Amino acid sequence: MIYFGLILNELLANTIKHNNKESFSIKIHVLNDLNKYVFVYEDQQKLPESTEAGTGIQLIKDLVRRVDGDELLINHHGLRDAT
């Protein structure tokens, strides 16, 4: 549960840091799917075209790996595997 909180905190911090709008919305979904939890975070921002991950994204990747999770980043340009 601690890792989930750290991941969520980092996602929120990245959204606030990189947001250029006065107001924005964030959607968070947590689903239980066949004894696995699926966590979906949407902040309506486009991901950069660069494949290099910043410090925040790298931290999120590391935390997801620690709980044997899989990650997939989705942006307005389609799906991009983040691993």
C-alpha positions in Angstrom: 0.0 0.0 0.0 2.9 2.3 0.7 4.2 2.0 -2.9 0.7 2.8 -4.3 0.7 6.1 -2.2 4.2 7.0 -3.5 3.2 6.3 -7.1 0.0 8.4 -6.7 2.0 11.2 -5.0 4.5 11.3 -7.9 1.8 11.3 -10.5 0.0 14.2 -8.9 3.3 16.1 -8.5 4.1 15.6 -12.2 0.6 16.8 -13.2 0.8 19.9 -11.1 4.4 20.7 -12.2 3.9 20.2 -15.9 0.3 21.6 -16.2 0.0 24.8 -18.3 -3.8 25.3 -17.7 -5.5 27.3 -15.0 -7.8 24.5 -14.2 -7.6 20.8 -15.0 -9.1 17.5 -14.0 -7.6 14.2 -12.9 -9.4 10.9 -13.0 -8.2 8.0 -10.9 -9.6 4.4 -11.2 -8.6 1.4 -9.2 -10.1 -1.9 -10.3 -9.7 -5.5 -9.0 -9.2 -7.7 -12.0 -8.6 -11.4 -11.4 -6.6 -10.9 -8.1 -4.7 -8.1 -9.7 -5.2 -4.4 -9.1 -5.4 -2.1 -12.2 -4.6 1.5 -11.5 -5.6 4.1 -14.1 -4.5 7.7 -13.8 -5.7 10.3 -16.4 -4.7 13.9 -16.3 -5.6 14.9 -19.9 -2.0 16.0 -20.7 -0.1 14.9 -23.7 3.1 13.0 -23.1 6.2 14.4 -24.7 7.3 12.8 -28.0 10.7 12.1 -26.4 11.3 8.5 -25.3 13.6 9.7 -22.5 12.0 9.5 -19.1 12.4 12.4 -16.7 13.2 11.9 -13.0 9.5 11.6 -12.0 8.6 9.1 -14.6 11.7 7.1 -13.8 10.7 7.0 -10.1 7.2 5.8 -11.0 8.7 3.0 -13.2 11.0 1.9 -10.4 8.1 1.9 -7.9 5.9 -0.1 -10.2 8.7 -2.7 -10.8 9.1 -3.1 -7.0 5.5 -4.4 -6.8 6.0 -6.6 -9.8 3.6 -4.4 -11.8 3.3 -3.7 -15.5 3.0 -0.2 -16.8 1.6 1.2 -20.0 1.5 4.9 -20.8 -1.4 6.1 -23.0 -1.4 9.5 -24.6 -3.3 11.3 -27.3 -1.1 9.8 -29.9 -2.0 6.2 -29.0 -0.4 3.5 -26.8 3.3 3.5 -25.8 4.8 0.8 -23.7 6.7 2.5 -20.8 8.9 -0.4 -19.9 
